[in-house]
Amino acid sequence: MHFRTPNAAVTTQVYAGRTSTIPQSDVEYSGLAPGFVGLWQINFKVPANAAPGTLPVIVIYNGNNTRVDSQGDSPVATFIYVSQ
């Protein structure tokens, strides 16, 4: 079952690794996490060719980039761990 952001004009772009763009069809859910107030959840398929280990993830939602802090100048790292 796939869910989409309620506002179709707003997209969630996900980048895994340094250059891999996750296709929109592989972003399975982007929305409020059930049971939590104000927590945004994004479910996406990790690329099959992702190497085991830490994988940097960047999300751009409605023009906001997770790679920069609220001041807009310091890089912020987000990682997931990939195992096979």
C-alpha positions as a Python dict, from the first residue, in 0.01 Angstrom:
ca = {
    (1, 'M'): (0, 0, 0),
    (2, 'H'): (140, 337, -99),
    (3, 'F'): (55, 668, 60),
    (4, 'R'): (143, 1011, -65),
    (5, 'T'): (173, 1349, 93),
    (6, 'P'): (-178, 1501, 117),
    (7, 'N'): (-71, 1809, -82),
    (8, 'A'): (16, 1675, -427),
    (9, 'A'): (203, 1999, -511),
    (10, 'V'): (459, 1924, -239),
    (11, 'T'): (714, 1656, -321),
    (12, 'T'): (964, 1468, -113),
    (13, 'Q'): (1298, 1418, -287),
    (14, 'V'): (1528, 1156, -132),
    (15, 'Y'): (1896, 1111, -215),
    (16, 'A'): (2081, 806, -84),
    (17, 'G'): (2456, 805, -112),
    (18, 'R'): (2645, 1087, -275),
    (19, 'T'): (2462, 1091, -608),
    (20, 'S'): (2176, 838, -609),
    (21, 'T'): (1834, 996, -648),
    (22, 'I'): (1554, 775, -519),
    (23, 'P'): (1276, 766, -783),
    (24, 'Q'): (943, 909, -665),
    (25, 'S'): (790, 565, -718),
    (26, 'D'): (1029, 428, -451),
    (27, 'V'): (927, 688, -191),
    (28, 'E'): (654, 475, -36),
    (29, 'Y'): (534, 715, 231),
    (30, 'S'): (597, 1074, 331),
    (31, 'G'): (372, 1205, 605),
    (32, 'L'): (302, 1236, 972),
    (33, 'A'): (407, 931, 1173),
    (34, 'P'): (106, 757, 1327),
    (35, 'G'): (92, 796, 1705),
    (36, 'F'): (341, 1087, 1720),
    (37, 'V'): (276, 1459, 1724),
    (38, 'G'): (482, 1657, 1472),
    (39, 'L'): (709, 1368, 1364),
    (40, 'W'): (749, 1336, 988),
    (41, 'Q'): (816, 985, 855),
    (42, 'I'): (961, 896, 517),
    (43, 'N'): (969, 538, 391),
    (44, 'F'): (1172, 465, 80),
    (45, 'K'): (1330, 167, -93),
    (46, 'V'): (1708, 153, -55),
    (47, 'P'): (1875, 102, -395),
    (48, 'A'): (1969, -261, -460),
    (49, 'N'): (2325, -156, -543),
    (50, 'A'): (2379, 24, -210),
    (51, 'A'): (2697, -97, -44),
    (52, 'P'): (2672, -238, 309),
    (53, 'G'): (2757, 11, 582),
    (54, 'T'): (2654, 368, 651),
    (55, 'L'): (2462, 543, 376),
    (56, 'P'): (2420, 922, 385),
    (57, 'V'): (2063, 1033, 321),
    (58, 'I'): (1949, 1378, 211),
    (59, 'V'): (1582, 1476, 197),
    (60, 'I'): (1440, 1785, 31),
    (61, 'Y'): (1081, 1851, 132),
    (62, 'N'): (895, 2157, 14),
    (63, 'G'): (1229, 2327, -60),
    (64, 'N'): (1376, 2250, 284),
    (65, 'N'): (1699, 2053, 273),
    (66, 'T'): (1800, 1821, 558),
    (67, 'R'): (2163, 1878, 464),
    (68, 'V'): (2175, 2230, 614),
    (69, 'D'): (2084, 2358, 959),
    (70, 'S'): (1815, 2618, 1035),
    (71, 'Q'): (2070, 2897, 977),
    (72, 'G'): (2136, 2762, 630),
    (73, 'D'): (2509, 2728, 658),
    (74, 'S'): (2625, 2418, 849),
    (75, 'P'): (2611, 2070, 695),
    (76, 'V'): (2404, 1821, 892),
    (77, 'A'): (2464, 1450, 839),
    (78, 'T'): (2185, 1193, 837),
    (79, 'F'): (2277, 827, 791),
    (80, 'I'): (2108, 490, 774),
    (81, 'Y'): (2284, 158, 812),
    (82, 'V'): (2258, -88, 522),
    (83, 'S'): (2317, -460, 567),
    (84, 'Q'): (2276, -744, 323),
}
